[in-house]
Structure formats: structure tokens, C-alpha cells
């Protein structure tokens, strides 16, 4: 899940007035607390952050806080700077200080992002919920909380949060996409397809959205539509090896085994350690009665992933066709050891 950039506070703007000598004296007393210098450092920090000069921004916010120890926005933006520098624990400490001064929903949200980066999903979800409690129209908080629910297999809860995100932000392409994925997990394939299409209306340049739409169509049995959308995914993202593998599987399902082999081959050319594509190419070669080639591809998959049970199963089937019964039985037994229940159907005649 991609982390979104943190919004920065706006620049303070100071107007200069011509005033009397008596007022000058009063003004000097007001500024004796260092506020004016703090604001200058703060604004410099904002400028450096925008330019991605994070080290300089950090120094500026440090100086602003020295001049004004209760400068909440400086703590928040120093935390944001540390976040960009991947100093997540230090960022959390600054967001904590910000929240002691002001119950700012952005500080809760940003702290949630930092906790998520540290794999504290429970803490992150709690901060996203607190963000929503203070600011009920915070679309990103709903979206990221929904993402955590998805990761925790709470697909219905994820759908609910993604729905709130798109209610608040109707063009939220990522939320439509992820809601589609949650619906797919709930076997609502038509709903998933509709959401992927809405995502693409909002952002038609994202290859993975075409890939997801294609996979939903493939699951529904629309292989022609799936192949078309996988092709669109490949056109949007250079070297998209996953989409090549998936398009190969759609071609396999449609009975185009030679076309499937072409796509699987392209996938392993792009990613030489892609065990899934080697296994899938083995299945296509088997369909074309290239049993030797099938066995060799299964071996490559197993070399890349020694616990790939289905490749042991498939290699055993290929070996049987090559009259290597002992090798076939050995592979099927290994597949069973690795949890492939269907392999038990093949070992009845094995010693």
C-alpha cells in the first residue's frame, strides 16, 4: 500500500506597518519571546521541505522550536520531515508532542502512517480511527484503515471503509480499486468489476487497475475481456511481468496454449526467478504434450522455491508420461508432504 505525502501547514504572512515611536516600544516587548525568529525559521523549514531539502528543513524546525517551545506546527512539520527521512520512531515522538499541544487530526493521521511504516498495524488503525473521530470527512484515514482491515482479512469491514472514502472523495481511484479487491475476496465478482471500472474512470493510467479488472473478468469466465485488459495493463506499465503471467493464464484458460507459453516466457525473461511463471509454462507445455519441457520447467520452479508443492505435483504427472514412475511417485509424495491434498489421488499405485 503506497504512503501518501503529508500536507504541510501554510506559510504565515506578516504585514509591515508604519507605527508611532510609542507603539514601537510596545511591539519590541511583544517580540521579545522569540516568536518572530521562530516564524522565520519555520517558514524556511517549510520552503526546504517543499524542495526536499530534508536535512536543512530539520535544522530550521529545530531552531524554530528552540525559539518557541510550544510551536505546535513546527513539531508537526518536523515530524513530517523525519517521516520523509524514514526516521519513523523520531517522527512519532514529534507527532506526540504536537498532539499534547493541539488535538490536530493531521497529527493523528501522520502518526498512524509512521506506525504503519513500523509494522504497528494496530496502533496505526487506532490513529486513523482517532483522525476520523475528530474529522469525519478525512477520506485518507478511511482508506488506510480499510487497507489494514483488508490485510487482516476483514473484507466486509474494508468495503465499508473504502465506501466511506469514495463517498467523501468521489474520484478516489485507489479506494475504488481496493474496494473492488475486497469485493473479489467476498466473491462479489460483478461488484469488483464495477469498482475496477470506476477506478479507471478516475485514473486510466494505472496498469495494476487494468490487471485487477482483467483478473476479475477471468474469474467470471470472460477470457477474451481478460486478455484485452491484461494487454492494456502491459501497455501502461513497462516490464509488467505479473500481467504477462496473468495474460498467459487467461490464454491457457481459453485453450491458446502456444500463446500462453509466449506470455509465460516473456514473464520469466523479465523476472528470471519467477517460479509461478515457470510452473505455469510447464502446465501449458504439458497440454501440448511436451512432457520433457514440462518436467524441466517444474524443476526450475522447484529450484527457485523448494517448497512449491504444486510444481512437485505437476512434475510427477510429467514424469509419469515419460514413464519415470519412480520419479513420479517421489514427486507426488513430496507434494503431499507440502500440503497438496490433490496429490494423494496420484500415489495409489506407488510403493
KEKE-3310 file (N, C-alpha, C; in steps of 0.2 Angstrom, whole numbers, plus 5000, padded with zeros to 4 digits):
npx = (5004:5004:5011:5005:5009:5012:5002:5007:5008:5002:5011:5015:5010:5017:5012:5019:5019:5019:5022:5020:5032:5030:5022:5031:5039:5031:5029:5041:5043:5033:5038:5049:5049:5054:5046:5045:5057:5056:5045:5052:5062:5053:5046:5056:5059:5048:5049:5061:5057:5048:5056:5062:5074:5078:5087:5091:5078:5075:5084:5080:5067:5071:5077:5067:5059:5067:5067:5053:5046:5033:5028:5017:5014:5027:5032:5024:5027:5041:5040:5035:5045:5055:5048:5049:5062:5063:5065:5056:5052:5057:5049:5036:5038:5038:5026:5018:5021:5016:5002:5000:5000:4990:4975:4976:4969:4977:4989:4987:4984:4996:5004:4999:5002:5016:5017:5012:5022:5031:5026:5017:5002:4990:4992:4992:4979:4972:4975:4971:4957:4955:4958:4947:4937:4939:4939:4927:4926:4938:4945:4957:4960:4950:4952:4966:4963:4954:4963:4971:4961:4958:4971:4970:4961:4948:4936:4923:4923:4933:4927:4917:4924:4931:4921:4916:4927:4926:4914:4916:4926:4924:4931:4941:4952:4961:4954:4942:4948:4954:4942:4936:4945:4942:4929:4930:4937:4926:4919:4910:4910:4904:4902:4915:4921:4914:4919:4932:4931:4926:4937:4946:4940:4942:4956:4965:4977:4984:4992:4990:4977:4970:4975:4969:4956:4955:4958:4947:4938:4942:4940:4927:4925:4926:4936:4941:4939:4947:4960:4961:4961:4972:4982:4980:4985:4999:5002:5002:5012:5028:5038:5029:5029:5020:5008:5010:5012:4999:4991:4995:4989:4976:4975:4978:4967:4958:4962:4972:4987:4999:5000:4999:5012:5021:5018:5021:5034:5039:5037:5046:5058:5058:5058:5068:5068:5055:5045:5032:5028:5036:5031:5018:5021:5025:5014:5007:5015:5014:5000:5002:5009:5022:5031:5044:5049:5040:5042:5055:5053:5046:5055:5064:5056:5055:5068:5069:5060:5059:5049:5038:5024:5014:5022:5030:5019:5015:5027:5028:5017:5021:5033:5027:5021:5032:5036:5043:5041:5045:5051:5040:5032:5039:5039:5026:5023:5031:5024:5013:5018:5020:5008:4999:4984:4977:4987:4987:4978:4986:4995:4991:4995:5009:5023)
npy = (4994:5011:5025:5041:5058:5070:5083:5100:5114:5130:5145:5157:5174:5190:5207:5223:5238:5256:5264:5273:5280:5276:5265:5257:5254:5246:5235:5229:5224:5214:5205:5200:5187:5179:5174:5180:5176:5163:5160:5164:5154:5143:5146:5145:5132:5126:5129:5123:5110:5108:5108:5097:5097:5090:5088:5101:5107:5101:5106:5119:5118:5113:5124:5134:5128:5129:5143:5144:5135:5129:5128:5121:5118:5118:5107:5097:5098:5095:5082:5077:5079:5071:5059:5058:5056:5044:5041:5035:5032:5043:5053:5049:5053:5067:5069:5065:5076:5086:5083:5084:5098:5102:5095:5089:5083:5079:5076:5065:5057:5057:5051:5039:5034:5033:5024:5013:5011:5006:4994:4993:4989:4989:5000:5010:5009:5013:5026:5031:5029:5038:5050:5050:5052:5065:5072:5069:5068:5064:5057:5050:5044:5034:5027:5021:5014:5005:4998:4991:4983:4975:4968:4961:4952:4956:4958:4963:4974:4981:4985:4993:5004:5008:5012:5023:5032:5034:5040:5052:5057:5057:5054:5045:5035:5025:5020:5015:5005:4996:4993:4986:4975:4970:4966:4956:4946:4943:4936:4943:4946:4953:4966:4969:4970:4982:4991:4992:4997:5009:5015:5016:5025:5036:5036:5032:5028:5019:5004:4993:4993:4989:4977:4971:4972:4964:4951:4949:4948:4937:4927:4927:4920:4927:4927:4932:4946:4948:4945:4956:4967:4964:4966:4979:4983:4979:4988:5000:4999:4997:4982:4974:4960:4952:4955:4949:4936:4933:4936:4926:4915:4918:4915:4902:4897:4899:4890:4893:4887:4889:4903:4906:4900:4909:4921:4917:4914:4927:4933:4926:4930:4944:4943:4933:4924:4920:4909:4905:4908:4899:4887:4888:4889:4876:4869:4873:4868:4854:4852:4853:4842:4841:4834:4832:4846:4851:4845:4849:4863:4863:4858:4870:4879:4873:4873:4887:4888:4879:4873:4872:4865:4862:4862:4851:4841:4843:4840:4827:4822:4824:4817:4804:4803:4802:4789:4788:4781:4779:4791:4800:4795:4799:4813:4815:4811:4820:4832:4829:4830:4843:4849:4848:4842:4836:4829:4816:4809:4803:4794:4781:4769:4769:4763)
npz = (5000:4995:5003:5007:5003:5016:5021:5022:5034:5030:5024:5036:5035:5036:5039:5036:5045:5047:5062:5077:5088:5101:5100:5094:5105:5112:5103:5102:5115:5114:5105:5111:5115:5106:5096:5083:5076:5077:5068:5056:5055:5054:5042:5033:5035:5030:5016:5013:5015:5005:4994:4996:5003:5016:5027:5029:5031:5043:5052:5052:5058:5070:5075:5076:5086:5097:5098:5101:5111:5112:5099:5090:5076:5071:5078:5072:5058:5059:5062:5051:5042:5047:5045:5031:5030:5034:5048:5058:5071:5078:5071:5076:5089:5088:5083:5094:5103:5096:5097:5111:5112:5103:5098:5084:5069:5058:5064:5071:5060:5053:5062:5063:5050:5052:5061:5054:5045:5053:5055:5065:5065:5072:5081:5071:5065:5076:5077:5064:5066:5077:5070:5061:5071:5075:5063:5052:5039:5033:5021:5017:5029:5031:5020:5022:5034:5030:5022:5031:5037:5026:5025:5036:5033:5035:5025:5023:5032:5027:5014:5019:5024:5013:5005:5013:5010:4996:4996:5002:4994:4978:4967:4970:4965:4970:4981:4975:4968:4978:4985:4976:4975:4988:4987:4978:4985:4993:4984:4976:4962:4951:4957:4960:4947:4943:4952:4949:4936:4939:4946:4935:4927:4935:4935:4922:4919:4927:4927:4936:4939:4928:4927:4938:4935:4924:4930:4938:4928:4921:4932:4931:4919:4907:4896:4885:4887:4898:4893:4884:4894:4901:4892:4890:4903:4902:4892:4899:4909:4909:4907:4914:4922:4930:4924:4911:4915:4920:4909:4901:4908:4906:4893:4893:4899:4889:4880:4872:4871:4865:4864:4878:4882:4876:4883:4896:4895:4892:4904:4912:4906:4910:4924:4931:4942:4943:4949:4949:4935:4928:4933:4928:4914:4912:4914:4902:4892:4895:4891:4877:4875:4877:4887:4892:4892:4900:4912:4914:4916:4928:4937:4937:4943:4956:4960:4962:4972:4984:4992:4984:4982:4972:4960:4962:4961:4948:4941:4944:4937:4924:4923:4925:4912:4905:4908:4919:4933:4946:4949:4947:4958:4969:4968:4969:4982:4989:4986:4993:5006:5007:5008:4998:4994:4983:4977:4983:4976:4966:4971:4973:4967:4971:4979)
capx = (5000:5008:5010:5003:5013:5009:5001:5011:5004:5003:5016:5012:5012:5017:5012:5023:5015:5022:5019:5022:5038:5027:5020:5037:5042:5026:5030:5048:5041:5029:5043:5055:5048:5057:5041:5046:5063:5053:5042:5056:5064:5048:5044:5062:5059:5043:5052:5066:5054:5045:5062:5065:5080:5075:5091:5090:5072:5075:5088:5075:5062:5074:5078:5060:5056:5071:5064:5046:5045:5026:5026:5014:5015:5034:5033:5021:5031:5047:5039:5034:5052:5058:5045:5052:5069:5062:5066:5049:5051:5058:5043:5031:5039:5036:5018:5016:5022:5011:4996:5000:4998:4983:4972:4976:4968:4983:4995:4985:4984:5003:5007:4997:5007:5023:5016:5011:5029:5035:5023:5012:4996:4985:4992:4990:4972:4969:4976:4966:4950:4955:4958:4940:4933:4940:4937:4924:4927:4945:4945:4963:4960:4946:4956:4971:4961:4951:4968:4973:4956:4959:4976:4968:4955:4941:4935:4917:4925:4937:4922:4914:4929:4933:4914:4916:4932:4924:4908:4919:4931:4921:4936:4947:4953:4964:4949:4938:4952:4954:4936:4935:4948:4939:4923:4933:4938:4919:4915:4906:4914:4901:4904:4923:4922:4911:4923:4938:4930:4926:4944:4949:4937:4946:4963:4965:4984:4987:4992:4988:4970:4968:4977:4964:4950:4956:4958:4940:4934:4945:4937:4920:4925:4927:4943:4943:4939:4953:4966:4961:4963:4979:4986:4980:4990:5005:5004:5003:5017:5034:5041:5024:5029:5014:5002:5012:5010:4991:4988:4996:4984:4969:4976:4978:4960:4954:4964:4978:4992:5005:5000:5001:5019:5024:5017:5025:5042:5041:5037:5052:5063:5058:5060:5071:5067:5048:5044:5025:5028:5039:5026:5013:5023:5026:5007:5005:5019:5010:4995:5005:5012:5029:5032:5051:5049:5036:5046:5061:5051:5044:5062:5066:5051:5057:5075:5068:5056:5060:5043:5032:5021:5011:5027:5031:5013:5015:5032:5026:5012:5025:5037:5023:5020:5039:5037:5048:5036:5048:5052:5033:5029:5043:5037:5019:5024:5034:5019:5008:5021:5020:5001:4995:4980:4976:4992:4985:4975:4990:5000:4988:4999:5016:5025)
capy = (5000:5017:5030:5047:5064:5073:5090:5105:5120:5136:5150:5163:5180:5196:5214:5228:5244:5262:5265:5278:5278:5273:5258:5253:5251:5240:5230:5226:5219:5208:5201:5198:5180:5175:5172:5182:5172:5156:5160:5164:5148:5139:5147:5142:5124:5124:5130:5117:5103:5108:5107:5090:5098:5087:5090:5109:5108:5098:5111:5125:5117:5113:5131:5136:5125:5132:5149:5144:5128:5127:5129:5115:5117:5116:5100:5093:5098:5092:5075:5075:5079:5064:5053:5058:5054:5037:5041:5034:5032:5050:5056:5048:5057:5074:5070:5065:5082:5090:5081:5087:5105:5103:5089:5090:5076:5078:5073:5058:5053:5056:5046:5032:5032:5031:5017:5008:5010:5002:4987:4993:4990:4990:5007:5014:5009:5017:5033:5033:5030:5045:5055:5051:5054:5072:5075:5064:5068:5063:5051:5045:5040:5029:5022:5017:5010:5000:4994:4987:4978:4970:4964:4957:4948:4958:4961:4967:4980:4985:4988:4999:5010:5011:5016:5030:5036:5037:5045:5059:5059:5053:5052:5042:5029:5019:5017:5011:4999:4992:4991:4980:4969:4967:4963:4950:4941:4941:4933:4948:4947:4959:4972:4970:4973:4988:4996:4992:5001:5016:5017:5018:5031:5042:5036:5027:5027:5014:4997:4987:4993:4985:4970:4968:4971:4958:4945:4948:4945:4930:4923:4926:4916:4931:4926:4937:4953:4947:4946:4963:4971:4962:4969:4987:4984:4979:4995:5006:4998:4993:4976:4971:4953:4949:4955:4944:4929:4933:4935:4919:4911:4919:4912:4895:4895:4900:4885:4895:4885:4892:4910:4906:4899:4915:4926:4915:4915:4934:4934:4924:4935:4950:4941:4926:4920:4920:4902:4904:4908:4893:4881:4889:4887:4869:4866:4874:4863:4848:4852:4852:4835:4842:4832:4834:4853:4852:4842:4854:4870:4862:4858:4876:4882:4870:4876:4894:4888:4872:4871:4874:4859:4861:4860:4844:4838:4843:4837:4820:4820:4824:4811:4798:4802:4800:4783:4788:4780:4780:4799:4802:4794:4803:4820:4816:4811:4827:4837:4828:4832:4851:4851:4847:4836:4833:4824:4810:4805:4800:4790:4775:4763:4770:4759)
capz = (5000:4995:5008:5004:5006:5022:5020:5026:5036:5025:5027:5039:5031:5040:5036:5040:5046:5049:5068:5081:5092:5107:5098:5093:5111:5114:5099:5104:5121:5112:5101:5115:5117:5101:5091:5076:5074:5076:5062:5051:5054:5052:5035:5030:5035:5025:5010:5012:5014:4998:4989:4998:5007:5022:5032:5031:5035:5050:5056:5053:5063:5077:5078:5077:5092:5102:5099:5103:5113:5111:5092:5088:5069:5070:5079:5067:5052:5060:5062:5044:5039:5050:5041:5024:5031:5037:5055:5059:5078:5079:5069:5081:5095:5087:5082:5101:5106:5093:5100:5118:5112:5099:5095:5077:5066:5054:5068:5072:5054:5051:5067:5060:5044:5054:5065:5049:5042:5058:5056:5070:5061:5077:5083:5065:5064:5081:5075:5059:5069:5080:5065:5059:5076:5075:5056:5050:5031:5031:5016:5018:5036:5030:5015:5025:5039:5026:5019:5037:5038:5021:5027:5042:5031:5037:5019:5024:5036:5022:5010:5022:5025:5006:5003:5016:5007:4990:4997:5003:4988:4973:4962:4974:4961:4974:4985:4971:4966:4983:4987:4971:4978:4994:4985:4974:4990:4995:4979:4973:4956:4947:4961:4959:4940:4943:4956:4945:4930:4942:4947:4929:4925:4939:4933:4917:4918:4931:4924:4940:4939:4922:4929:4943:4931:4920:4934:4939:4922:4921:4937:4929:4913:4902:4895:4879:4890:4902:4889:4882:4899:4903:4887:4892:4909:4899:4888:4904:4914:4906:4910:4919:4922:4933:4919:4906:4918:4921:4902:4899:4911:4903:4886:4894:4901:4883:4876:4867:4875:4862:4866:4885:4883:4874:4888:4902:4893:4892:4911:4915:4904:4914:4931:4930:4947:4944:4950:4946:4928:4926:4934:4923:4907:4912:4913:4895:4888:4896:4886:4870:4875:4878:4893:4894:4893:4906:4918:4915:4919:4935:4940:4938:4948:4962:4961:4964:4978:4986:4995:4979:4981:4965:4955:4963:4959:4940:4938:4944:4931:4918:4924:4923:4905:4902:4910:4925:4938:4952:4950:4948:4965:4973:4967:4972:4990:4992:4986:4999:5012:5007:5009:4992:4995:4977:4976:4986:4971:4961:4974:4975:4965:4972:4985)
cpx = (5004:5006:5010:5008:5009:5008:5004:5006:5006:5008:5012:5015:5012:5017:5016:5019:5020:5018:5023:5028:5035:5025:5026:5040:5038:5028:5036:5047:5037:5033:5049:5055:5051:5052:5043:5052:5060:5049:5046:5059:5059:5046:5050:5062:5053:5045:5057:5063:5051:5050:5065:5072:5079:5080:5091:5083:5072:5079:5084:5070:5065:5075:5072:5058:5060:5069:5057:5045:5038:5023:5023:5015:5022:5035:5030:5025:5038:5046:5038:5040:5055:5055:5048:5059:5069:5064:5059:5048:5052:5052:5037:5032:5037:5029:5015:5016:5017:5004:4995:4998:4991:4981:4970:4974:4974:4989:4993:4986:4992:5006:5005:5001:5014:5022:5016:5018:5033:5031:5018:5005:4990:4986:4990:4983:4969:4970:4972:4959:4950:4955:4951:4936:4933:4937:4934:4924:4934:4945:4951:4963:4956:4949:4961:4969:4957:4957:4971:4968:4957:4965:4975:4962:4948:4938:4928:4919:4929:4932:4919:4918:4930:4927:4914:4921:4929:4917:4911:4923:4928:4925:4942:4948:4956:4958:4944:4941:4952:4948:4934:4938:4945:4933:4925:4934:4931:4915:4910:4909:4911:4903:4911:4924:4919:4916:4930:4937:4929:4933:4947:4946:4940:4953:4964:4973:4988:4986:4989:4980:4967:4970:4972:4958:4950:4955:4951:4936:4936:4941:4930:4919:4925:4934:4945:4943:4945:4959:4966:4963:4970:4984:4986:4985:4997:5007:5005:5009:5022:5036:5036:5024:5023:5008:5004:5010:5002:4988:4989:4991:4978:4969:4975:4971:4956:4957:4970:4984:4999:5006:5002:5009:5023:5024:5021:5032:5044:5041:5044:5058:5064:5060:5062:5070:5059:5045:5037:5024:5031:5034:5020:5015:5024:5019:5005:5009:5016:5004:4997:5009:5020:5031:5039:5052:5045:5039:5052:5059:5049:5050:5065:5062:5053:5064:5074:5064:5055:5053:5037:5029:5018:5016:5029:5025:5014:5021:5031:5022:5016:5030:5033:5022:5027:5041:5042:5043:5039:5049:5045:5031:5033:5041:5030:5019:5027:5028:5014:5011:5021:5013:4997:4990:4978:4981:4991:4982:4979:4995:4997:4992:5007:5017:5026)
cpy = (5006:5022:5037:5053:5067:5080:5095:5111:5125:5141:5155:5169:5186:5203:5218:5235:5250:5264:5270:5275:5274:5266:5254:5250:5245:5234:5226:5222:5213:5203:5198:5190:5176:5172:5174:5178:5165:5155:5160:5157:5143:5139:5144:5135:5122:5124:5124:5111:5103:5106:5100:5091:5096:5089:5097:5110:5106:5103:5117:5124:5116:5120:5135:5134:5128:5139:5149:5137:5125:5128:5122:5113:5115:5109:5095:5092:5095:5084:5073:5075:5072:5058:5052:5055:5046:5036:5040:5035:5040:5054:5055:5052:5064:5074:5069:5072:5087:5089:5084:5094:5106:5096:5089:5083:5074:5075:5066:5054:5051:5051:5039:5030:5030:5025:5012:5006:5006:4995:4987:4994:4992:4997:5012:5014:5013:5024:5035:5033:5036:5051:5056:5053:5062:5075:5069:5063:5067:5056:5047:5041:5033:5024:5018:5012:5004:4995:4989:4981:4973:4966:4959:4952:4950:4962:4965:4974:4984:4988:4994:5005:5013:5015:5023:5034:5038:5041:5052:5062:5055:5051:5048:5035:5023:5016:5013:5004:4994:4989:4985:4974:4965:4963:4956:4944:4939:4938:4937:4950:4953:4966:4974:4973:4980:4993:4997:4997:5008:5019:5019:5024:5037:5042:5031:5025:5022:5007:4992:4987:4989:4978:4967:4967:4965:4951:4944:4945:4938:4925:4922:4922:4920:4932:4931:4944:4953:4949:4953:4968:4970:4966:4977:4988:4984:4986:5001:5005:4994:4988:4973:4964:4949:4949:4950:4937:4928:4932:4928:4914:4911:4915:4904:4893:4895:4894:4887:4894:4888:4899:4910:4905:4905:4920:4924:4916:4923:4936:4932:4928:4941:4949:4934:4921:4919:4913:4901:4903:4901:4887:4882:4887:4879:4866:4867:4869:4856:4847:4851:4846:4836:4840:4833:4841:4855:4850:4847:4861:4869:4861:4865:4880:4879:4872:4883:4893:4881:4869:4872:4867:4857:4859:4853:4839:4837:4840:4829:4818:4819:4818:4804:4797:4800:4793:4782:4787:4781:4788:4802:4801:4798:4810:4820:4815:4817:4832:4836:4831:4840:4853:4851:4841:4832:4828:4817:4805:4801:4795:4783:4769:4764:4765:4763)
cpz = (5000:5000:5005:5007:5011:5020:5024:5028:5031:5029:5031:5035:5036:5036:5040:5040:5049:5056:5072:5085:5098:5106:5097:5099:5113:5110:5101:5110:5119:5108:5105:5116:5111:5095:5084:5073:5073:5070:5056:5050:5052:5045:5031:5029:5030:5018:5008:5011:5007:4993:4991:5001:5014:5028:5034:5034:5042:5055:5057:5058:5070:5080:5079:5084:5098:5104:5102:5105:5113:5104:5089:5081:5067:5072:5074:5060:5053:5060:5055:5040:5041:5046:5034:5024:5033:5044:5058:5067:5081:5077:5074:5087:5094:5086:5089:5104:5103:5096:5107:5118:5108:5097:5088:5073:5061:5057:5069:5066:5052:5056:5065:5054:5047:5058:5060:5046:5047:5059:5062:5068:5066:5080:5077:5064:5070:5080:5069:5062:5073:5076:5062:5064:5076:5069:5052:5042:5029:5027:5017:5024:5035:5025:5018:5031:5036:5023:5025:5038:5032:5022:5032:5040:5033:5030:5019:5027:5031:5017:5013:5023:5018:5004:5006:5012:5000:4991:4998:4997:4982:4967:4965:4970:4965:4978:4981:4969:4972:4986:4982:4973:4984:4992:4981:4979:4993:4990:4975:4967:4952:4951:4960:4952:4940:4946:4952:4939:4933:4943:4940:4926:4928:4937:4928:4915:4922:4929:4929:4941:4933:4924:4933:4940:4927:4924:4936:4933:4920:4925:4935:4922:4907:4900:4889:4883:4895:4898:4886:4888:4902:4898:4888:4898:4906:4896:4893:4908:4910:4910:4916:4919:4925:4928:4913:4909:4918:4914:4899:4902:4908:4896:4887:4895:4894:4878:4871:4871:4872:4864:4873:4886:4881:4880:4895:4901:4894:4900:4914:4912:4908:4921:4931:4936:4949:4944:4947:4939:4925:4927:4929:4916:4907:4911:4905:4891:4889:4891:4879:4870:4875:4885:4896:4896:4899:4912:4920:4918:4926:4939:4942:4943:4955:4964:4964:4971:4980:4989:4990:4978:4975:4960:4956:4960:4951:4937:4939:4939:4925:4918:4922:4916:4901:4905:4916:4931:4945:4954:4951:4955:4970:4974:4971:4980:4993:4991:4992:5006:5013:5007:5003:4992:4989:4975:4978:4981:4966:4964:4976:4973:4967:4979:4991)
residu = (UNK:UNK:UNK:UNK:UNK:UNK:UNK:UNK:UNK:UNK:UNK:UNK:UNK:UNK:UNK:UNK:UNK:UNK:UNK:UNK:UNK:UNK:UNK:UNK:UNK:UNK:UNK:UNK:UNK:UNK:UNK:UNK:UNK:UNK:UNK:UNK:UNK:UNK:UNK:UNK:UNK:UNK:UNK:UNK:UNK:UNK:UNK:UNK:UNK:UNK:UNK:UNK:UNK:UNK:UNK:UNK:UNK:UNK:UNK:UNK:UNK:UNK:UNK:UNK:UNK:UNK:UNK:UNK:UNK:UNK:UNK:UNK:UNK:UNK:UNK:UNK:UNK:UNK:UNK:UNK:UNK:UNK:UNK:UNK:UNK:UNK:UNK:UNK:UNK:UNK:UNK:UNK:UNK:UNK:UNK:UNK:UNK:UNK:UNK:UNK:UNK:UNK:UNK:UNK:UNK:UNK:UNK:UNK:UNK:UNK:UNK:UNK:UNK:UNK:UNK:UNK:UNK:UNK:UNK:UNK:UNK:UNK:UNK:UNK:UNK:UNK:UNK:UNK:UNK:UNK:UNK:UNK:UNK:UNK:UNK:UNK:UNK:UNK:UNK:UNK:UNK:UNK:UNK:UNK:UNK:UNK:UNK:UNK:UNK:UNK:UNK:UNK:UNK:UNK:UNK:UNK:UNK:UNK:UNK:UNK:UNK:UNK:UNK:UNK:UNK:UNK:UNK:UNK:UNK:UNK:UNK:UNK:UNK:UNK:UNK:UNK:UNK:UNK:UNK:UNK:UNK:UNK:UNK:UNK:UNK:UNK:UNK:UNK:UNK:UNK:UNK:UNK:UNK:UNK:UNK:UNK:UNK:UNK:UNK:UNK:UNK:UNK:UNK:UNK:UNK:UNK:UNK:UNK:UNK:UNK:UNK:UNK:UNK:UNK:UNK:UNK:UNK:UNK:UNK:UNK:UNK:UNK:UNK:UNK:UNK:UNK:UNK:UNK:UNK:UNK:UNK:UNK:UNK:UNK:UNK:UNK:UNK:UNK:UNK:UNK:UNK:UNK:UNK:UNK:UNK:UNK:UNK:UNK:UNK:UNK:UNK:UNK:UNK:UNK:UNK:UNK:UNK:UNK:UNK:UNK:UNK:UNK:UNK:UNK:UNK:UNK:UNK:UNK:UNK:UNK:UNK:UNK:UNK:UNK:UNK:UNK:UNK:UNK:UNK:UNK:UNK:UNK:UNK:UNK:UNK:UNK:UNK:UNK:UNK:UNK:UNK:UNK:UNK:UNK:UNK:UNK:UNK:UNK:UNK:UNK:UNK:UNK:UNK:UNK:UNK:UNK:UNK:UNK:UNK:UNK:UNK:UNK:UNK:UNK:UNK:UNK:UNK:UNK:UNK:UNK:UNK:UNK:UNK:UNK:UNK:UNK:UNK:UNK:UNK:UNK:UNK:UNK:UNK:UNK:UNK:UNK:UNK:UNK:UNK:UNK:UNK:UNK:UNK:UNK:UNK:UNK:UNK:UNK:UNK:UNK:UNK)
# end
